[in-house]
Amino acid sequence: MKIRPKDPRALAIFMVKSGYTCRGLARAAGLSDSTVANLLDPHGRGCNPSTAQKLCRALGMDFDDLFVITD
């Protein structure tokens, strides 16, 4: 199974509305800059459950609001 953002553009909007840059969100979530940038790319790869949860906590959002699980 793969975890992908429901809408990478919406994820970017949540990020900006929360006052983060890509780098700032990565630091707040304890992730690398490239991991966050990859999730904002509509053609990027997905992430693991731990990464998704870190981003959700940093943005104050629920998993189901930001991510979808696919085959």
C-alpha positions as a printed Julia matrix, in Angstrom:
71×3 Matrix{Float64}:
  0.0    0.0    0.0
  1.07   3.56  -0.66
  0.26   6.73   1.24
 -0.1    9.79  -0.95
 -1.42  13.3   -0.41
 -5.07  13.55  -1.46
 -4.19  16.77  -3.26
 -0.58  18.03  -3.25
 -1.82  21.55  -4.0
 -4.15  21.46  -0.98
 -1.25  20.22   1.16
  0.8   23.21  -0.02
 -2.1   25.54   0.85
 -2.4   24.05   4.37
  1.35  24.49   4.73
  1.25  28.18   3.78
 -1.84  28.89   5.88
 -0.05  27.34   8.84
  2.83  29.77   8.3
  5.36  27.28   6.98
  7.71  27.2    4.06
  8.67  23.79   2.74
 11.86  23.91   4.77
 10.09  25.19   7.88
  7.5   22.43   7.76
 10.21  19.83   7.29
 12.04  21.08  10.37
  8.85  21.31  12.45
  7.95  17.74  11.51
 11.49  16.39  11.92
 11.78  15.46   8.25
 14.14  16.32   5.43
 13.37  19.18   3.07
 13.33  16.78   0.13
 10.71  14.55   1.78
  8.27  17.44   2.12
  9.08  18.8   -1.36
  8.46  15.34  -2.82
  4.98  15.2   -1.26
  4.13  18.59  -2.74
  5.06  17.33  -6.21
  1.98  15.87  -7.95
  4.22  13.24  -9.59
  6.29  12.5   -6.49
  6.33   9.27  -4.61
  4.29   8.64  -1.5
  5.45   8.39   2.08
  5.43   5.98   4.98
  2.91   6.12   7.86
  5.41   7.73  10.23
  6.1   10.59   7.8
  2.4   11.16   7.22
  1.72  11.32  10.96
  4.58  13.76  11.55
  3.2   16.08   8.89
 -0.33  15.81  10.27
  0.88  16.73  13.76
  2.95  19.67  12.48
 -0.05  21.01  10.51
 -2.66  20.16  13.15
 -4.66  18.15  10.65
 -6.17  14.65  10.62
 -4.64  11.94   8.46
 -7.84  11.54   6.42
 -7.88  15.27   5.65
 -4.48  15.19   3.95
 -3.69  11.65   2.82
 -5.16   8.69   0.98
 -4.03   5.06   1.05
 -3.81   3.39  -2.37
 -2.76  -0.03  -3.66
